């Protein structure tokens, strides 16, 4: 069971994680992640692309909450958080300060959100 | 998966800082001296030190890139009235384009090893693979519609419906090379929903 991050209002379910280029464990970057069931794909800050030397694996047409559409490259990353090691996650990069864990990651877990108590849980089995 | 041995780690907050923050601080410190010597010229500052000066900003940018390669540095005009500072970052300034437009072929020879990779077209290695993919798409649709294909050097080297599985399999076969894994779809590139409002 983890606590919601209360650094923003309203508080959100989130935690620190490490991002790697897929299969390359030697270089990583840590960041705050937010769980976002509104995002179908995971989003990382664009500065991580150069630092991790990510390779473009595909392109995807994205639409934001306001309907704005953009064509973005897709990268492959590994994520490490709370004892989980998730490999070959597809993600896009945009100008932002934290990682959004989209449904391509969240759907690998059983997730319980306890809003009134500002706690949540993520399990794989 | 093998145990991770992280040899280089960075806090993401460091990466998200303005890379020129330190250069601005150095510039402000150097300004009184710079005003005496280089008033109305442009200066380039890198790692807190004066990299060069020139009356022409493009010429100075070119010289600075020759010295330090394709990295962000501060390029600004020396004036008592503070100007809008000009950010010479790799994204906004492509020295190769200057070589191309001015036709100064000799300059290419004089590039430092660090900057030498700037010669020629600055194309992402994946672009040739995507061109091959688009050409093959009608044929791929017949065999792999709905799956992802791994393409390297213009050839299909694997296919799977799952991004992770295909990535693992292809990496095992080829290692860390710029292969692509587009989804074979009549509507490629497919659409994805991004973040909620924050």
Boltz contact constraints between the chains, C-beta under 6 A:
constraints:
  - contact:
      token1: [A, 22]
      token2: [B, 167]
      max_distance: 6.0
  - contact:
      token1: [A, 23]
      token2: [B, 171]
      max_distance: 6.0
  - contact:
      token1: [A, 25]
      token2: [B, 4]
      max_distance: 6.0
  - contact:
      token1: [A, 26]
      token2: [B, 7]
      max_distance: 6.0
  - contact:
      token1: [A, 27]
      token2: [B, 8]
      max_distance: 6.0
  - contact:
      token1: [A, 28]
      token2: [B, 6]
      max_distance: 6.0
  - contact:
      token1: [A, 28]
      token2: [B, 9]
      max_distance: 6.0
  - contact:
      token1: [A, 29]
      token2: [B, 10]
      max_distance: 6.0
  - contact:
      token1: [A, 29]
      token2: [B, 12]
      max_distance: 6.0
  - contact:
      token1: [A, 30]
      token2: [B, 11]
      max_distance: 6.0
  - contact:
      token1: [A, 30]
      token2: [B, 12]
      max_distance: 6.0
  - contact:
      token1: [A, 31]
      token2: [B, 12]
      max_distance: 6.0
  - contact:
      token1: [A, 36]
      token2: [B, 195]
      max_distance: 6.0
  - contact:
      token1: [A, 36]
      token2: [B, 196]
      max_distance: 6.0
  - contact:
      token1: [A, 38]
      token2: [B, 196]
      max_distance: 6.0
  - contact:
      token1: [A, 39]
      token2: [B, 194]
      max_distance: 6.0
  - contact:
      token1: [A, 39]
      token2: [B, 195]
      max_distance: 6.0
  - contact:
      token1: [A, 40]
      token2: [B, 192]
      max_distance: 6.0
  - contact:
      token1: [A, 40]
      token2: [B, 193]
      max_distance: 6.0
  - contact:
      token1: [A, 41]
      token2: [B, 192]
      max_distance: 6.0
  - contact:
      token1: [A, 47]
      token2: [B, 15]
      max_distance: 6.0
  - contact:
      token1: [A, 47]
      token2: [B, 16]
      max_distance: 6.0
  - contact:
      token1: [A, 51]
      token2: [B, 15]
      max_distance: 6.0
  - contact:
      token1: [A, 55]
      token2: [B, 178]
      max_distance: 6.0
  - contact:
      token1: [A, 56]
      token2: [B, 126]
      max_distance: 6.0
  - contact:
      token1: [A, 57]
      token2: [B, 180]
      max_distance: 6.0
  - contact:
      token1: [A, 57]
      token2: [B, 181]
      max_distance: 6.0
  - contact:
      token1: [A, 58]
      token2: [B, 181]
      max_distance: 6.0
  - contact:
      token1: [A, 58]
      token2: [B, 182]
      max_distance: 6.0
  - contact:
      token1: [A, 59]
      token2: [B, 189]
      max_distance: 6.0
  - contact:
      token1: [A, 60]
      token2: [B, 189]
      max_distance: 6.0
  - contact:
      token1: [A, 60]
      token2: [B, 192]
      max_distance: 6.0
  - contact:
      token1: [A, 61]
      token2: [B, 189]
      max_distance: 6.0
  - contact:
      token1: [A, 61]
      token2: [B, 191]
      max_distance: 6.0
  - contact:
      token1: [A, 62]
      token2: [B, 192]
      max_distance: 6.0
  - contact:
      token1: [A, 62]
      token2: [B, 194]
      max_distance: 6.0
  - contact:
      token1: [A, 63]
      token2: [B, 193]
      max_distance: 6.0
  - contact:
      token1: [A, 64]
      token2: [B, 194]
      max_distance: 6.0
  - contact:
      token1: [A, 65]
      token2: [B, 196]
      max_distance: 6.0
  - contact:
      token1: [A, 65]
      token2: [B, 197]
      max_distance: 6.0
  - contact:
      token1: [A, 76]
      token2: [B, 167]
      max_distance: 6.0
  - contact:
      token1: [A, 88]
      token2: [B, 164]
      max_distance: 6.0
  - contact:
      token1: [A, 88]
      token2: [B, 167]
      max_distance: 6.0
  - contact:
      token1: [A, 88]
      token2: [B, 168]
      max_distance: 6.0
  - contact:
      token1: [A, 90]
      token2: [B, 163]
      max_distance: 6.0
  - contact:
      token1: [A, 97]
      token2: [B, 16]
      max_distance: 6.0
  - contact:
      token1: [A, 100]
      token2: [B, 195]
      max_distance: 6.0
